Amino acid sequence: MDLLLYSKDLKELDEYMPDSEEERKNITVFLRLPMSCIATKKLEKIEKLFAPYTGLKRLAFLFEPKDYKISQEQLDTLIDFQVERPIDCCIEDEYDTCEIGKVYAAMQKIYQYCDFINKNDLSPVESLMYAYLMATEKPYKEEGKGEPEEISRSVFSIMNNDKIVCAGYCSIIKAIISNLNTENIKVFDNTTASYDENGDKLLHATLICYIKDAKYGIDGYYLLDPTVDSELTYHQDPKDRDWFVNNFLVTLGDIKYSSFEYKEVKYADMYITDTNELYSEESKHERLDNSLRFGDEKLLINKEFQKALNDNIKIIDELNKNYGSQVTGIPLSTTIHKNKRVVEEALYHNSEAIPLHVTIQSLYRIFNAMKLYSTKSENFYYTKKIINKNIIACKASENFKEGAANQISMCDDIYKV
């Protein structure tokens, strides 16, 4: 028997725990704790509460860091705590629950990416682009028949195997950005509809980001679709490795010109793959609240994203400046939650096309820091080559239809120095 407890249930342990030691031998207790409990003294105090309940089959402490934000110090604390104890310390995300050793190995790679960004003092746009490149470096590869879906979606698994799908690319980017501890980049989950070769509706994971970069004069909201820029989208041979950023910082206005499906998700006909049962009403509600979605040409703002906008002074100033007459007498924080049309207009207004020179300079800065080639001139020549390949690939795949404002799709010829 598995027993899932929350920290708030600790005072009522006796209600859940059988009196008989024989019965306890079959009990596995998973105790979900807040991240704030990752401190040796706090863990020891919680451990003492279980002292009367001997002979359990298993006792596991569960922690769920938001967007994979967990420090090296916290990981070290959990490993040290469980070394000489019959207690498992586990980290969970929305896809999987993993033992601490597996999490430790995966997060070392995330920390390496963060160290690279910090060491080279990359700007916010450069930092997000580097995270995007590191995610899309892995070729798209679904889990095999009979394999659990989390191995291609959870950072704790995909950093240690060759499987990755759309949600996995987004997970890597979220993990890198959340562990940078910056307020100038924020990423939000975004779930849209897509279709397989048979025309069946599927879910597709993308990200909406807010980014503020004084170096490049960028301050706004954009779509990221790393899956489309993973190498196998353009090249079937995994040895033919290039970097693609055609779907990096897509303006919200360009979404209606994209050749990919970014439609409102309808859950009525969606099924859970392994059980073939309809999503419950509770599940539908939870998933819809966790994504920013788009209709055919209309931005659809969900309440969680609206709440996040409250922390953005620029958006609030924009609302006050341009729409003040429409919200007279109503606190702006209330307006953000109530008047979706005003929010949509403000968001569109704060999503301007990224100039081509910003993409070029950011790529060059990253390639030079990575020391792909020994000299700056060679790294710049390589940057030019990559920009040209992006332009060619964007044209060949008809990535964006006529009317899009992004600079790469508007190039009539290859970029020339």
DRENGU-331311 format. One line per field, with one value per residue (C-alpha): residue in one letter; residue number from 1; x, y, z. Coordinates in steps of 0.1 Angstrom, whole numbers, padded with zeros to 4 digits, always signed. Layout:
N
residuo: (A, ...)
num: (NUM, ...)
xx: (X, ...)
yy: (Y, ...)
zz: (Z, ...)
! end
This chain:
417
residuo: (M, D, L, L, L, Y, S, K, D, L, K, E, L, D, E, Y, M, P, D, S, E, E, E, R, K, N, I, T, V, F, L, R, L, P, M, S, C, I, A, T, K, K, L, E, K, I, E, K, L, F, A, P, Y, T, G, L, K, R, L, A, F, L, F, E, P, K, D, Y, K, I, S, Q, E, Q, L, D, T, L, I, D, F, Q, V, E, R, P, I, D, C, C, I, E, D, E, Y, D, T, C, E, I, G, K, V, Y, A, A, M, Q, K, I, Y, Q, Y, C, D, F, I, N, K, N, D, L, S, P, V, E, S, L, M, Y, A, Y, L, M, A, T, E, K, P, Y, K, E, E, G, K, G, E, P, E, E, I, S, R, S, V, F, S, I, M, N, N, D, K, I, V, C, A, G, Y, C, S, I, I, K, A, I, I, S, N, L, N, T, E, N, I, K, V, F, D, N, T, T, A, S, Y, D, E, N, G, D, K, L, L, H, A, T, L, I, C, Y, I, K, D, A, K, Y, G, I, D, G, Y, Y, L, L, D, P, T, V, D, S, E, L, T, Y, H, Q, D, P, K, D, R, D, W, F, V, N, N, F, L, V, T, L, G, D, I, K, Y, S, S, F, E, Y, K, E, V, K, Y, A, D, M, Y, I, T, D, T, N, E, L, Y, S, E, E, S, K, H, E, R, L, D, N, S, L, R, F, G, D, E, K, L, L, I, N, K, E, F, Q, K, A, L, N, D, N, I, K, I, I, D, E, L, N, K, N, Y, G, S, Q, V, T, G, I, P, L, S, T, T, I, H, K, N, K, R, V, V, E, E, A, L, Y, H, N, S, E, A, I, P, L, H, V, T, I, Q, S, L, Y, R, I, F, N, A, M, K, L, Y, S, T, K, S, E, N, F, Y, Y, T, K, K, I, I, N, K, N, I, I, A, C, K, A, S, E, N, F, K, E, G, A, A, N, Q, I, S, M, C, D, D, I, Y, K, V)
num: (1, 2, 3, 4, 5, 6, 7, 8, 9, 10, 11, 12, 13, 14, 15, 16, 17, 18, 19, 20, 21, 22, 23, 24, 25, 26, 27, 28, 29, 30, 31, 32, 33, 34, 35, 36, 37, 38, 39, 40, 41, 42, 43, 44, 45, 46, 47, 48, 49, 50, 51, 52, 53, 54, 55, 56, 57, 58, 59, 60, 61, 62, 63, 64, 65, 66, 67, 68, 69, 70, 71, 72, 73, 74, 75, 76, 77, 78, 79, 80, 81, 82, 83, 84, 85, 86, 87, 88, 89, 90, 91, 92, 93, 94, 95, 96, 97, 98, 99, 100, 101, 102, 103, 104, 105, 106, 107, 108, 109, 110, 111, 112, 113, 114, 115, 116, 117, 118, 119, 120, 121, 122, 123, 124, 125, 126, 127, 128, 129, 130, 131, 132, 133, 134, 135, 136, 137, 138, 139, 140, 141, 142, 143, 144, 145, 146, 147, 148, 149, 150, 151, 152, 153, 154, 155, 156, 157, 158, 159, 160, 161, 162, 163, 164, 165, 166, 167, 168, 169, 170, 171, 172, 173, 174, 175, 176, 177, 178, 179, 180, 181, 182, 183, 184, 185, 186, 187, 188, 189, 190, 191, 192, 193, 194, 195, 196, 197, 198, 199, 200, 201, 202, 203, 204, 205, 206, 207, 208, 209, 210, 211, 212, 213, 214, 215, 216, 217, 218, 219, 220, 221, 222, 223, 224, 225, 226, 227, 228, 229, 230, 231, 232, 233, 234, 235, 236, 237, 238, 239, 240, 241, 242, 243, 244, 245, 246, 247, 248, 249, 250, 251, 252, 253, 254, 255, 256, 257, 258, 259, 260, 261, 262, 263, 264, 265, 266, 267, 268, 269, 270, 271, 272, 273, 274, 275, 276, 277, 278, 279, 280, 281, 282, 283, 284, 285, 286, 287, 288, 289, 290, 291, 292, 293, 294, 295, 296, 297, 298, 299, 300, 301, 302, 303, 304, 305, 306, 307, 308, 309, 310, 311, 312, 313, 314, 315, 316, 317, 318, 319, 320, 321, 322, 323, 324, 325, 326, 327, 328, 329, 330, 331, 332, 333, 334, 335, 336, 337, 338, 339, 340, 341, 342, 343, 344, 345, 346, 347, 348, 349, 350, 351, 352, 353, 354, 355, 356, 357, 358, 359, 360, 361, 362, 363, 364, 365, 366, 367, 368, 369, 370, 371, 372, 373, 374, 375, 376, 377, 378, 379, 380, 381, 382, 383, 384, 385, 386, 387, 388, 389, 390, 391, 392, 393, 394, 395, 396, 397, 398, 399, 400, 401, 402, 403, 404, 405, 406, 407, 408, 409, 410, 411, 412, 413, 414, 415, 416, 417)
xx: (+0000, +0013, +0005, +0010, +0011, +0016, +0035, +0003, -0009, +0020, +0000, -0026, -0001, -0020, -0051, -0032, -0007, -0018, -0011, +0001, +0038, +0028, +0006, +0033, +0057, +0035, +0032, +0052, +0049, +0057, +0058, +0056, +0075, +0081, +0116, +0121, +0125, +0158, +0179, +0196, +0179, +0145, +0148, +0160, +0130, +0106, +0124, +0118, +0080, +0083, +0103, +0072, +0063, +0090, +0092, +0078, +0084, +0097, +0098, +0104, +0106, +0094, +0104, +0091, +0113, +0095, +0109, +0138, +0151, +0173, +0208, +0239, +0238, +0203, +0213, +0243, +0221, +0197, +0224, +0242, +0210, +0200, +0234, +0230, +0192, +0165, +0149, +0148, +0150, +0134, +0128, +0098, +0086, +0054, +0066, +0085, +0098, +0135, +0159, +0185, +0215, +0199, +0188, +0223, +0239, +0213, +0216, +0254, +0250, +0224, +0248, +0276, +0254, +0246, +0283, +0291, +0265, +0278, +0315, +0311, +0288, +0262, +0233, +0197, +0191, +0224, +0217, +0183, +0197, +0225, +0199, +0179, +0209, +0219, +0184, +0180, +0214, +0197, +0181, +0143, +0138, +0106, +0107, +0105, +0075, +0070, +0093, +0078, +0071, +0090, +0124, +0118, +0102, +0118, +0152, +0163, +0160, +0167, +0201, +0212, +0198, +0192, +0154, +0137, +0104, +0088, +0082, +0118, +0132, +0111, +0122, +0159, +0154, +0133, +0159, +0188, +0169, +0154, +0189, +0204, +0185, +0177, +0146, +0153, +0142, +0110, +0096, +0060, +0046, +0025, +0005, -0010, -0026, -0007, -0016, +0001, +0004, -0030, -0046, -0051, -0049, -0019, -0005, +0026, +0047, +0062, +0072, +0062, +0091, +0094, +0129, +0145, +0179, +0194, +0223, +0200, +0170, +0147, +0118, +0088, +0070, +0078, +0071, +0098, +0094, +0127, +0113, +0110, +0147, +0161, +0185, +0164, +0137, +0160, +0185, +0178, +0215, +0224, +0260, +0251, +0249, +0238, +0222, +0188, +0170, +0141, +0116, +0136, +0118, +0089, +0068, +0032, +0020, +0039, +0021, -0008, +0017, +0035, +0032, +0029, -0003, -0007, -0044, -0065, -0064, -0097, -0095, -0128, -0113, -0079, -0069, -0043, -0020, -0014, -0049, -0070, -0093, -0106, -0089, -0110, -0126, -0101, -0072, -0086, -0089, -0054, -0037, -0056, -0046, -0010, -0006, -0009, -0028, -0037, -0068, -0067, -0056, -0064, -0043, -0060, -0047, -0052, -0054, -0019, -0002, -0023, -0011, +0025, +0019, +0013, +0050, +0059, +0060, +0064, +0031, +0013, +0028, +0017, -0019, -0020, -0005, -0026, -0057, -0061, -0095, -0109, -0099, -0107, -0115, -0104, -0070, -0047, -0040, -0077, -0079, -0051, -0073, -0106, -0101, -0085, -0088, -0067, -0041, -0039, -0034, -0007, +0011, +0010, +0023, +0052, +0063, +0084, +0104, +0140, +0164, +0186, +0218, +0207, +0205, +0239, +0257, +0242, +0252, +0287, +0291, +0281, +0302, +0332, +0327, +0323, +0356, +0342, +0371, +0405, +0401, +0374, +0374, +0367, +0339, +0324, +0326, +0309, +0282, +0276, +0274, +0248, +0227, +0227, +0216, +0188, +0176, +0177, +0160, +0133, +0125, +0127, +0103, +0081, +0084, +0065, +0039, +0040, +0032, +0054, +0077, +0106, +0138, +0151, +0119, +0120, +0155, +0153, +0189, +0216, +0232, +0263, +0290)
yy: (+0000, +0034, +0064, +0099, +0125, +0163, +0182, +0196, +0161, +0153, +0162, +0136, +0107, +0084, +0085, +0072, +0048, +0012, +0001, -0033, -0037, -0065, -0041, -0014, -0038, -0032, +0005, +0030, +0066, +0094, +0127, +0158, +0187, +0223, +0232, +0253, +0221, +0212, +0220, +0194, +0205, +0206, +0172, +0157, +0172, +0157, +0124, +0122, +0124, +0090, +0074, +0057, +0041, +0014, -0013, +0007, -0008, +0026, +0062, +0088, +0126, +0143, +0178, +0196, +0225, +0251, +0249, +0228, +0255, +0236, +0246, +0225, +0231, +0217, +0186, +0181, +0184, +0158, +0133, +0138, +0134, +0101, +0084, +0067, +0067, +0044, +0074, +0082, +0118, +0122, +0151, +0152, +0173, +0171, +0140, +0118, +0112, +0105, +0094, +0120, +0104, +0106, +0142, +0151, +0138, +0156, +0189, +0190, +0195, +0222, +0240, +0238, +0257, +0283, +0286, +0292, +0320, +0336, +0332, +0349, +0376, +0369, +0394, +0382, +0377, +0359, +0338, +0327, +0320, +0298, +0279, +0275, +0262, +0237, +0223, +0220, +0204, +0171, +0155, +0149, +0112, +0098, +0071, +0035, +0012, +0002, +0029, +0055, +0089, +0107, +0097, +0121, +0149, +0152, +0170, +0143, +0117, +0135, +0148, +0112, +0096, +0103, +0106, +0140, +0155, +0189, +0190, +0179, +0208, +0232, +0215, +0221, +0258, +0262, +0245, +0266, +0299, +0292, +0284, +0316, +0336, +0365, +0387, +0398, +0364, +0346, +0316, +0303, +0270, +0271, +0242, +0243, +0219, +0201, +0172, +0139, +0125, +0109, +0142, +0132, +0161, +0160, +0184, +0205, +0222, +0256, +0285, +0321, +0342, +0377, +0392, +0425, +0433, +0468, +0458, +0452, +0473, +0443, +0444, +0422, +0389, +0362, +0326, +0299, +0267, +0248, +0216, +0231, +0242, +0209, +0196, +0168, +0193, +0205, +0176, +0139, +0130, +0137, +0141, +0172, +0195, +0231, +0256, +0270, +0299, +0305, +0300, +0318, +0350, +0348, +0379, +0373, +0390, +0365, +0335, +0339, +0338, +0306, +0275, +0255, +0250, +0272, +0268, +0267, +0233, +0214, +0186, +0169, +0145, +0141, +0108, +0097, +0075, +0046, +0043, +0055, +0073, +0108, +0135, +0142, +0176, +0184, +0175, +0196, +0226, +0222, +0218, +0247, +0270, +0262, +0273, +0305, +0296, +0311, +0310, +0313, +0349, +0359, +0357, +0338, +0348, +0324, +0335, +0323, +0343, +0373, +0371, +0370, +0402, +0420, +0419, +0436, +0473, +0479, +0463, +0482, +0515, +0505, +0499, +0531, +0552, +0537, +0524, +0546, +0560, +0525, +0515, +0547, +0540, +0504, +0493, +0482, +0449, +0442, +0453, +0429, +0400, +0412, +0430, +0404, +0426, +0453, +0428, +0413, +0446, +0456, +0423, +0426, +0461, +0448, +0421, +0438, +0419, +0412, +0430, +0407, +0423, +0412, +0376, +0379, +0396, +0371, +0341, +0354, +0363, +0327, +0309, +0330, +0322, +0285, +0288, +0268, +0281, +0295, +0331, +0357, +0360, +0323, +0324, +0354, +0336, +0306, +0329, +0342, +0307, +0297, +0329, +0320, +0284, +0297, +0320, +0292, +0267, +0293, +0299, +0262, +0251, +0281, +0285, +0318, +0330, +0364, +0391, +0380, +0407, +0385, +0395, +0361, +0353, +0387, +0382, +0380, +0369, +0353, +0376, +0394, +0409)
zz: (+0000, -0010, +0013, +0001, +0028, +0027, +0053, +0066, +0074, +0098, +0129, +0119, +0112, +0136, +0115, +0085, +0101, +0110, +0146, +0136, +0128, +0104, +0084, +0084, +0066, +0035, +0038, +0017, +0028, +0004, +0024, +0002, +0017, +0006, -0007, +0024, +0044, +0027, +0057, +0079, +0112, +0096, +0080, +0113, +0131, +0106, +0108, +0146, +0139, +0122, +0151, +0166, +0132, +0128, +0102, +0073, +0038, +0027, +0037, +0011, +0013, -0019, -0030, -0061, -0072, -0094, -0130, -0117, -0095, -0070, -0058, -0055, -0017, -0015, -0034, -0012, +0019, +0007, -0002, +0031, +0050, +0035, +0034, +0068, +0070, +0057, +0041, +0004, -0007, -0040, -0064, -0086, -0116, -0135, -0153, -0129, -0093, -0092, -0066, -0056, -0073, -0107, -0101, -0089, -0121, -0144, -0125, -0128, -0166, -0160, -0136, -0162, -0186, -0160, -0151, -0188, -0189, -0158, -0165, -0200, -0186, -0213, -0217, -0211, -0248, -0252, -0221, -0233, -0268, -0253, -0232, -0265, -0284, -0257, -0256, -0294, -0296, -0288, -0318, -0315, -0305, -0289, -0263, -0276, -0274, -0238, -0225, -0200, -0215, -0187, -0202, -0230, -0210, -0175, -0172, -0147, -0174, -0207, -0195, -0191, -0223, -0259, -0258, -0260, -0273, -0273, -0235, -0229, -0249, -0228, -0196, -0203, -0211, -0179, -0158, -0171, -0168, -0133, -0120, -0133, -0107, -0130, -0130, -0166, -0181, -0172, -0190, -0189, -0200, -0232, -0245, -0280, -0304, -0331, -0354, -0364, -0399, -0396, -0387, -0350, -0325, -0302, -0275, -0283, -0257, -0263, -0240, -0237, -0223, -0210, -0216, -0208, -0222, -0219, -0242, -0272, -0262, -0259, -0234, -0242, -0246, -0272, -0282, -0281, -0301, -0296, -0311, -0345, -0344, -0332, -0358, -0373, -0383, -0411, -0414, -0414, -0408, -0371, -0381, -0401, -0371, -0373, -0350, -0358, -0342, -0366, -0337, -0311, -0298, -0322, -0318, -0306, -0338, -0360, -0345, -0369, -0398, -0386, -0407, -0375, -0355, -0324, -0318, -0287, -0271, -0268, -0243, -0250, -0275, -0258, -0242, -0217, -0238, -0215, -0199, -0229, -0205, -0209, -0188, -0157, -0154, -0126, -0149, -0177, -0155, -0141, -0174, -0191, -0162, -0167, -0203, -0223, -0255, -0288, -0310, -0348, -0346, -0311, -0279, -0251, -0217, -0188, -0152, -0141, -0168, -0160, -0124, -0136, -0155, -0122, -0115, -0148, -0143, -0180, -0188, -0160, -0172, -0208, -0196, -0177, -0206, -0235, -0219, -0188, -0199, -0202, -0167, -0147, -0111, -0113, -0098, -0127, -0109, -0111, -0147, -0156, -0143, -0156, -0189, -0212, -0243, -0227, -0217, -0252, -0268, -0243, -0249, -0287, -0283, -0262, -0287, -0314, -0340, -0330, -0353, -0374, -0360, -0325, -0336, -0354, -0325, -0299, -0319, -0325, -0288, -0279, -0305, -0296, -0259, -0268, -0287, -0316, -0336, -0324, -0337, -0335, -0373, -0377, -0352, -0370, -0404, -0388, -0374, -0409, -0422, -0396, -0403, -0440, -0432, -0410, -0438, -0464, -0440, -0431, -0468, -0478, -0450, -0454, -0417, -0418, -0443, -0460, -0435, -0407, -0392, -0381, -0398, -0409, -0428, -0445, -0459, -0497, -0500, -0479, -0453, -0466, -0444)
! end
